[in-house]
């Protein structure tokens, strides 16, 4: 057939084909395919692949590809990475998708990281750690042995654990190696706090003492309480030490001289916790940067100004029941913005700027659960049997770890949380070191530690 005649015939056929119904079009194609030979079928196959199997990720601008990928869940995206090298490259470079996925898992995001392939790797690391937490495989345990009598006091800082015992000694341990770095003779320790040079101890002999690690010498003795000293805190910049006692008082001391600057009264139970902290929010009573003292007993938390020791008056008293029918657990969290304490009714969070209760968290069977640590993303809790991790965004327990029969304490000082930064969000670097420590009936210290990622 001549080219001119063929083109006229093809135009006529095309007009007729377009007028057919879909069923008639399909029957026409079936008939033509049945008449075709190998050359025609190969030509048809090649053209269909171009028309029907188009790689949209490859053809679309990168910005549009990223926009579409944001609608897929991370698990689906990981499956899509297996389609081709090109898909894997595009999906792995979609920073916003992987950063969002990491945030949803409770992971901290460092926006300064520019590597486009970084966050997919972080997400893979994150889901592994979260799976370990869910499967109760994220931690391991060890013990510190060295005291010959009951351990009453624990304090942790920067990989070092201080223990104060009834055997009239205090020891400083390297948690990573289990080695005792210092051991000094003291009085009976009910509370301890330390830094690189010194150790401060509160004692059942009603006094507070300051000791030098390197020599073991007592450098200062604070006398004045008429009951055991259950909690101490200090600040070198202010040259102030505070102590809470079984005599229902809080005393403010000059750290360098041992002089009592003030005795704060108003508690009607043992003062089991004192916390000296900088305020981070503004209110009618304080400004950011002001130092604030919190003291807690069985029923109340009292807030005091620091720096106005003469005629120092309580700014506010917080409680969970006006009739004192509900007692507080002997643990207290204060980070300058929020106050958190647990009771049989649940976990209470106060806004420090207004002193209003922001929320009460009530997980199942909370009556026996105590607070260890509280952050922006996670809380660390425990009871007689387990250590718990709660996701504060959902208020659900996401992990637990079995605990041995540890020694109970009404003052809450014979157990503590270790590293705390991960409570504001894991980042792949801060999930290491000590999680929890408690004293045991055999005078040893039971440690719960993060297990390496593997």
Secondary structure, 3 states (H helix, E strand, C coil): CCHHHHHHHHHHHHHHHHCCCHHHHHHHHHHHHHHCCHHHHHHHHHHHHHHHCCCHHHHCCHHHHHHHHCCCCHHHHHHHCCCCHHHHHHHHCCHHHHHHHHHHCCECCCCCCCCCCHHHHHHHHHHHHHHHHHCCCCEEEEEECCCCCCEEEEEEECCEEEEEECCCEEEEEECCCCEEEEEEECCCEEEEEECCCEEEEEECCCCEEEEECCCCCEEEEECCCCCCEEEEEEECCCCEEEEEECCCCEEEEECCCCCEEEEECCCCCCCCEEEEEECCCCCCCCCCCCEEEEEECCCCEEEEECCCCCCCCEEEEECCCCCCCCCECCCCEECCCEEEEEECCEEEEEECCCCCEEEEECCCCHHHCEEEEECCCEEEEECCCEEEEEECCCCEEEEEEECCCECCCCCCCCEEECCCHHHHCECCCCCCCEEEEEEECCCCEEEEEECCCC
